[in-house]
Amino acid sequence: MLDNLKIATKINHSSVEKVLVQKLKNLSSQEEYANLLFQFYGFYFELEKKVHSIIDKTLLSDMSKRVHVANLHTDLVNLNHSVAITSVNNYPETIRSVSEALGVLYVIEGSTLGGQFIAGMLKKQLPTLDDSQINYFLSYGENTMEMWKQFKNSIQETKVEFDEKSTLNAAQNTFKALENWLLLN
């Protein structure tokens, strides 16, 4: 199923990546970087809560470690930026099943891999940033690949039944929702 997800979301992933890379290349200050993080914070704040309310330790024994909004919050605080949500993300309301939550989590966890490259890019582009301000992109640090492998293994070995089509649609829709959020906020 994970191979199918990767293939089926390739175009969606590329579209979001293109928007994000353009935003990253245009960053010229810590304030602009903090504003970008705030966009992510607004998108993921309710979405991560929703996913965690549906997926539990039955499916992923380490689910409690998969909290990326906390890293965004830390970065924003360390950049002296507000953490008060100003735009409501309604996308989480569309997630109603384990299958759909799994599609969302596939996107979230997959982004940790690219985050490692983005962290390096940010350090070069904004040399005044330190690791305490790029927690979100550093994610699991040197354990990122291991966490990704654990995620994949847990999904492949689970005894929980889920609908692959719903998972796929949710992953595609998450990429689309994120792209729209980044373009409009």
Summary of the structure (lengths in Angstrom):
residues: 185
radius of gyration: 15.9
end to end distance: 32.7
largest distance: 47.8
contacts: 563
relative contact order: 0.20
helix: 75%
strand: 0%
